[in-house]
Amino acid sequence: MQREPNPAIEADRMHDWGVMIRLLGDTDQRPWTVDEIVRDREADQIAREDTLDAILRLTGAGLIQPTKDNLVFPTRAALYFDRIAG
């Protein structure tokens, strides 16, 4: 039997991807601050909490690395995945 997709999980994945796109984009700046990511996504009507939660999930997954001065970088693993998947 096939399961129905969980809307909450799908929304989390969408938010995670929205953050990663900004960090991995060729034309975008690097590094981003957490506040810049939040403001950029708020312009697309994405709630601050959704972006902050995505940053926490991505950090826990080892795909982004925040610094003490509030900068956020993609990890080597994220950059490598982007290169092979892109």
DSSP file (Angstrom, degrees, kcal/mol; ACC not computed):
  #  RESIDUE AA STRUCTURE BP1 BP2  ACC     N-H-->O    O-->H-N    N-H-->O    O-->H-N    TCO  KAPPA ALPHA  PHI   PSI    X-CA   Y-CA   Z-CA
    1    1 A M              0   0    0      0, 0.0     2,-0.4     0, 0.0     0, 0.0   0.000 360.0 360.0 360.0 135.2    0.0    0.0    0.0
    2    2 A Q        -     0   0    0      1,-0.0     2,-0.2     0, 0.0     0, 0.0  -0.689 360.0-130.2 -87.5 134.5    1.3    3.4   -1.0
    3    3 A R        -     0   0    0     -2,-0.4    -1,-0.0     1,-0.1     3,-0.0  -0.505  17.5-116.2 -82.3 150.0    1.4    6.1    1.8
    4    4 A E        -     0   0    0     -2,-0.2    -1,-0.1     1,-0.1     2,-0.0  -0.643  41.1-101.7 -77.1 140.1    0.0    9.5    1.4
    5    5 A P        -     0   0    0      0, 0.0    -1,-0.1     0, 0.0     3,-0.1  -0.372  31.7-120.6 -63.6 142.0    2.7   12.3    1.6
    6    6 A N     >  -     0   0    0      1,-0.2     4,-2.4    -2,-0.0     5,-0.2  -0.756  15.8-149.8 -83.8 117.5    2.8   14.0    4.9
    7    7 A P  H  > S+     0   0    0      0, 0.0     4,-2.2     0, 0.0    -1,-0.2   0.832  95.1  53.6 -59.8 -33.6    2.1   17.8    4.2
    8    8 A A  H  > S+     0   0    0      2,-0.2     4,-2.1     1,-0.2     5,-0.1   0.913 110.7  45.8 -68.2 -41.4    4.3   18.9    7.2
    9    9 A I  H  > S+     0   0    0     -3,-0.2     4,-2.3     2,-0.2    -1,-0.2   0.910 112.8  50.6 -66.7 -41.9    7.3   16.8    6.0
   10   10 A E  H  X S+     0   0    0     -4,-2.4     4,-2.1     1,-0.2    -2,-0.2   0.890 109.9  50.4 -63.4 -39.2    6.8   18.1    2.5
   11   11 A A  H  X S+     0   0    0     -4,-2.2     4,-2.2    -5,-0.2    -1,-0.2   0.907 109.3  51.3 -65.8 -41.3    6.7   21.7    3.7
   12   12 A D  H  X S+     0   0    0     -4,-2.1     4,-2.6     1,-0.2    -2,-0.2   0.920 109.9  49.7 -60.7 -43.3    9.9   21.2    5.7
   13   13 A R  H  X S+     0   0    0     -4,-2.3     4,-2.6     1,-0.2    -1,-0.2   0.892 109.1  52.3 -62.9 -39.4   11.6   19.8    2.6
   14   14 A M  H  X S+     0   0    0     -4,-2.1     4,-2.1     2,-0.2    -1,-0.2   0.912 111.5  46.3 -62.8 -42.7   10.5   22.8    0.6
   15   15 A H  H  X S+     0   0    0     -4,-2.2     4,-1.8     2,-0.2    -2,-0.2   0.897 111.5  51.6 -68.1 -40.2   11.9   25.2    3.2
   16   16 A D  H  X S+     0   0    0     -4,-2.6     4,-2.4     1,-0.2    -2,-0.2   0.938 111.8  46.8 -60.1 -46.3   15.2   23.3    3.4
   17   17 A W  H  X S+     0   0    0     -4,-2.6     4,-2.7     1,-0.2    -2,-0.2   0.880 107.2  57.7 -65.2 -37.6   15.5   23.4   -0.4
   18   18 A G  H  X S+     0   0    0     -4,-2.1     4,-1.1     1,-0.2    -1,-0.2   0.869 110.2  44.0 -61.1 -37.0   14.6   27.2   -0.4
   19   19 A V  H  X S+     0   0    0     -4,-1.8     4,-1.8     2,-0.2    -2,-0.2   0.926 113.3  50.5 -71.7 -45.9   17.6   27.9    2.0
   20   20 A M  H  X S+     0   0    0     -4,-2.4     4,-2.3     1,-0.2     5,-0.2   0.875 104.4  57.9 -62.7 -37.8   20.0   25.6    0.1
   21   21 A I  H  X S+     0   0    0     -4,-2.7     4,-1.5     1,-0.2    -1,-0.2   0.913 107.6  48.1 -58.4 -42.1   19.1   27.2   -3.3
   22   22 A R  H  < S+     0   0    0     -4,-1.1    -1,-0.2     1,-0.2    -2,-0.2   0.890 114.4  45.4 -65.7 -38.9   20.2   30.6   -1.9
   23   23 A L  H  < S+     0   0    0     -4,-1.8    -1,-0.2     1,-0.2    -2,-0.2   0.783 119.8  39.2 -76.5 -26.4   23.4   29.2   -0.5
   24   24 A L  H  < S+     0   0    0     -4,-2.3    -1,-0.2    -5,-0.2    -2,-0.2   0.561  83.4 121.2-101.3 -10.2   24.4   27.2   -3.6
   25   25 A G     <  -     0   0    0     -4,-1.5     3,-0.4    -5,-0.2    -3,-0.0  -0.288  57.6-142.8 -61.0 135.3   23.3   29.6   -6.4
   26   26 A D  S    S+     0   0    0      1,-0.2    -1,-0.1    -2,-0.0    -3,-0.0   0.827 100.3  43.7 -65.7 -33.2   26.1   30.7   -8.7
   27   27 A T  S    S+     0   0    0      2,-0.1    -1,-0.2     0, 0.0     2,-0.1   0.564  98.2  91.3 -92.5  -8.0   24.8   34.2   -9.0
   28   28 A D  S    S-     0   0    0     -3,-0.4     2,-0.0     1,-0.1    -5,-0.0  -0.426  82.6 -97.6 -86.2 162.2   24.1   34.7   -5.4
   29   29 A Q        -     0   0    0     -2,-0.1    -1,-0.1     2,-0.0    -4,-0.1  -0.323  38.4-119.9 -71.3 156.9   26.4   36.2   -2.8
   30   30 A R  S    S+     0   0    0      1,-0.2     2,-0.1    -6,-0.0    43,-0.1  -0.973  83.4  29.8-141.2 140.5   28.5   34.1   -0.4
   31   31 A P  S    S-     0   0    0      0, 0.0     2,-0.3     0, 0.0    -1,-0.2   0.704  73.8-163.5 -80.5 165.7   28.4   34.0    2.5
   32   32 A W  E     -A   72   0A   0     40,-1.3    40,-3.0    -2,-0.1     2,-0.3  -0.772  15.1-130.8-101.1 151.5   25.0   34.9    3.6
   33   33 A T  E  >  -A   71   0A   0     -2,-0.3     4,-2.1    38,-0.3    38,-0.2  -0.685  26.2-114.8 -90.9 160.1   24.0   36.0    7.1
   34   34 A V  H  > S+     0   0    0     36,-2.0     4,-2.5    -2,-0.3     5,-0.2   0.920 118.6  52.7 -58.7 -42.9   21.1   34.3    8.8
   35   35 A D  H  > S+     0   0    0     35,-0.3     4,-2.8     1,-0.2    -1,-0.2   0.870 106.7  52.1 -62.8 -37.0   19.2   37.6    8.8
   36   36 A E  H  > S+     0   0    0      2,-0.2     4,-2.5     1,-0.2    -1,-0.2   0.908 110.1  48.2 -66.2 -41.0   19.8   38.0    5.0
   37   37 A I  H  X S+     0   0    0     -4,-2.1     4,-2.3     2,-0.2     5,-0.2   0.936 112.9  48.7 -63.0 -45.3   18.4   34.6    4.3
   38   38 A V  H  X S+     0   0    0     -4,-2.5     4,-2.5     1,-0.2    -2,-0.2   0.946 113.6  46.0 -59.8 -49.7   15.4   35.3    6.5
   39   39 A R  H  X S+     0   0    0     -4,-2.8     4,-1.6     1,-0.2    -1,-0.2   0.899 111.9  51.7 -62.0 -41.2   14.8   38.7    4.8
   40   40 A D  H  < S+     0   0    0     -4,-2.5     4,-0.4     1,-0.2    -1,-0.2   0.904 114.0  42.9 -63.5 -41.0   15.2   37.3    1.4
   41   41 A R  H ><>S+     0   0    0     -4,-2.3     5,-2.0     1,-0.2     3,-1.0   0.828 107.3  60.1 -75.5 -31.2   12.7   34.5    2.0
   42   42 A E  H ><5S+     0   0    0     -4,-2.5     3,-2.0     1,-0.3    -1,-0.2   0.843  96.5  62.2 -63.4 -31.1   10.3   36.9    3.8
   43   43 A A  T 3<5S+     0   0    0     -4,-1.6    -1,-0.3     1,-0.3    -2,-0.2   0.772 102.8  50.7 -62.6 -24.6   10.1   38.8    0.5
   44   44 A D  T < 5S-     0   0    0     -3,-1.0    -1,-0.3    -4,-0.4    -2,-0.2   0.156 127.8-103.2 -95.7  16.3    8.7   35.5   -0.9
   45   45 A Q  T < 5S+     0   0    0     -3,-2.0     2,-0.5     1,-0.2    -3,-0.2   0.782  73.5 146.3  68.2  30.2    6.1   35.4    1.9
   46   46 A I      < -     0   0    0     -5,-2.0    -1,-0.2    -8,-0.2    -2,-0.1  -0.864  51.7-115.0 -98.6 129.8    8.0   32.7    3.9
   47   47 A A     >  -     0   0    0     -2,-0.5     4,-1.6     1,-0.1     3,-0.4  -0.306  15.3-125.1 -65.7 143.5    7.7   33.0    7.6
   48   48 A R  H  > S+     0   0    0      1,-0.2     4,-2.6     2,-0.2     5,-0.2   0.888 110.5  55.1 -52.4 -45.3   10.9   33.7    9.7
   49   49 A E  H  > S+     0   0    0      1,-0.2     4,-2.5     2,-0.2    -1,-0.2   0.866 104.1  53.9 -62.0 -37.5   10.3   30.7   11.8
   50   50 A D  H  > S+     0   0    0     -3,-0.4     4,-1.9     2,-0.2    -1,-0.2   0.896 111.3  45.6 -64.6 -39.6   10.2   28.4    8.8
   51   51 A T  H  X S+     0   0    0     -4,-1.6     4,-2.3     2,-0.2    -2,-0.2   0.920 113.1  48.8 -69.4 -44.0   13.5   29.7    7.6
   52   52 A L  H  X S+     0   0    0     -4,-2.6     4,-2.0     1,-0.2    -2,-0.2   0.893 111.3  50.6 -63.6 -39.4   15.1   29.4   11.0
   53   53 A D  H  X S+     0   0    0     -4,-2.5     4,-2.4    -5,-0.2    -1,-0.2   0.902 109.5  51.2 -63.7 -40.5   13.8   25.9   11.4
   54   54 A A  H  X S+     0   0    0     -4,-1.9     4,-2.8     1,-0.2     5,-0.2   0.907 108.0  52.1 -63.4 -41.6   15.2   25.0    8.0
   55   55 A I  H  X S+     0   0    0     -4,-2.3     4,-2.1     1,-0.2    -1,-0.2   0.905 110.4  48.7 -61.8 -41.0   18.6   26.4    9.0
   56   56 A L  H  X S+     0   0    0     -4,-2.0     4,-2.4     2,-0.2    -2,-0.2   0.916 112.6  47.5 -64.5 -43.3   18.6   24.2   12.1
   57   57 A R  H  X S+     0   0    0     -4,-2.4     4,-1.8     2,-0.2    -2,-0.2   0.927 113.3  47.7 -63.7 -44.7   17.7   21.1   10.2
   58   58 A L  H  <>S+     0   0    0     -4,-2.8     5,-2.6     2,-0.2     6,-1.1   0.856 111.3  51.0 -67.1 -34.9   20.3   21.7    7.5
   59   59 A T  H ><5S+     0   0    0     -4,-2.1     3,-1.3    -5,-0.2    -1,-0.2   0.935 110.5  49.2 -64.8 -46.0   22.9   22.3   10.2
   60   60 A G  H 3<5S+     0   0    0     -4,-2.4    -2,-0.2     1,-0.3    -1,-0.2   0.810 109.2  52.8 -62.5 -31.1   22.0   19.1   12.0
   61   61 A A  T 3<5S-     0   0    0     -4,-1.8    -1,-0.3    -5,-0.2    -2,-0.2   0.522 115.5-116.3 -82.7  -5.4   22.2   17.2    8.7
   62   62 A G  T < 5S+     0   0    0     -3,-1.3    16,-0.3    -4,-0.4    15,-0.3   0.719  84.6 114.6  79.5  21.2   25.7   18.6    8.0
   63   63 A L  S   <S+     0   0    0     -5,-2.6    12,-2.1     1,-0.2     2,-0.3   0.675  75.1  31.3 -99.0 -20.0   24.8   20.5    4.9
   64   64 A I  E     -B   74   0A   0     -6,-1.1    -2,-0.2    10,-0.3    -1,-0.2  -0.968  64.3-151.0-134.9 156.1   25.4   24.0    6.2
   65   65 A Q  E     -B   73   0A   0      8,-3.3     8,-1.9    -2,-0.3     2,-0.2  -0.935   9.7-160.0-128.2 107.6   27.8   25.5    8.7
   66   66 A P  E     -B   72   0A   0      0, 0.0     6,-0.2     0, 0.0     2,-0.2  -0.589  13.9-143.9 -81.1 150.4   26.8   28.6   10.7
   67   67 A T    >   -     0   0    0      4,-2.6     3,-1.6    -2,-0.2     0, 0.0  -0.617  27.2-103.5-107.2 170.8   29.6   30.7   12.2
   68   68 A K  T 3  S+     0   0    0      1,-0.3    -1,-0.1    -2,-0.2     0, 0.0   0.782 120.5  58.0 -64.4 -26.4   29.8   32.6   15.5
   69   69 A D  T 3  S-     0   0    0      2,-0.1    -1,-0.3     1,-0.0     0, 0.0   0.131 123.9-101.4 -94.0  22.4   29.3   35.9   13.6
   70   70 A N  S <  S+     0   0    0     -3,-1.6   -36,-2.0     1,-0.3   -35,-0.3   0.673  76.1 138.8  74.4  20.4   26.0   34.7   12.1
   71   71 A L  E     -A   33   0A   0    -38,-0.2    -4,-2.6   -37,-0.1     2,-0.4  -0.680  39.4-149.7 -91.0 153.1   27.3   33.8    8.6
   72   72 A V  E     -AB  32  66A   0    -40,-3.0   -40,-1.3    -2,-0.3    -8,-0.0  -0.990  15.3-179.8-128.8 127.5   26.1   30.6    6.9
   73   73 A F  E     - B   0  65A   0     -8,-1.9    -8,-3.3    -2,-0.4     2,-0.2  -0.929  30.7-116.0-121.8 145.8   28.1   28.5    4.5
   74   74 A P  E     - B   0  64A   0      0, 0.0   -10,-0.3     0, 0.0   -11,-0.1  -0.594  38.4-121.4 -72.6 145.7   27.3   25.3    2.6
   75   75 A T     >  -     0   0    0    -12,-2.1     4,-2.4    -2,-0.2     5,-0.2  -0.296  25.5-101.6 -79.5 170.6   29.5   22.4    3.7
   76   76 A R  H  > S+     0   0    0      1,-0.2     4,-2.9     2,-0.2     5,-0.2   0.886 124.0  56.7 -59.1 -38.3   31.8   20.5    1.3
   77   77 A A  H  > S+     0   0    0    -15,-0.3     4,-2.5     1,-0.2    -1,-0.2   0.916 108.2  46.3 -60.5 -42.9   29.2   17.7    1.2
   78   78 A A  H  > S+     0   0    0    -16,-0.3     4,-2.4     2,-0.2    -2,-0.2   0.911 113.5  48.6 -66.3 -42.3   26.5   20.2    0.1
   79   79 A L  H  X S+     0   0    0     -4,-2.4     4,-1.9     2,-0.2    -2,-0.2   0.900 112.6  48.5 -64.5 -40.6   28.8   21.7   -2.6
   80   80 A Y  H  X S+     0   0    0     -4,-2.9     4,-2.3     2,-0.2     5,-0.2   0.930 111.5  49.0 -65.3 -45.6   29.7   18.2   -3.8
   81   81 A F  H  X S+     0   0    0     -4,-2.5     4,-2.6     1,-0.2     5,-0.3   0.918 110.6  51.4 -60.1 -42.9   26.1   17.1   -4.0
   82   82 A D  H  X S+     0   0    0     -4,-2.4     4,-1.9     1,-0.2    -1,-0.2   0.888 110.0  50.2 -61.2 -39.0   25.2   20.3   -5.9
   83   83 A R  H  < S+     0   0    0     -4,-1.9    -1,-0.2     1,-0.2    -2,-0.2   0.904 116.4  39.1 -68.4 -41.1   28.0   19.6   -8.4
   84   84 A I  H  < S+     0   0    0     -4,-2.3    -2,-0.2     1,-0.2    -1,-0.2   0.803 122.7  41.5 -81.6 -26.9   27.0   16.0   -9.1
   85   85 A A  H  <        0   0    0     -4,-2.6    -2,-0.2    -5,-0.2    -3,-0.2   0.739 360.0 360.0 -87.6 -24.0   23.3   16.6   -9.1
   86   86 A G     <        0   0    0     -4,-1.9    -1,-0.2    -5,-0.3    -2,-0.1   0.463 360.0 360.0 -70.8 360.0   23.4   19.9  -11.0
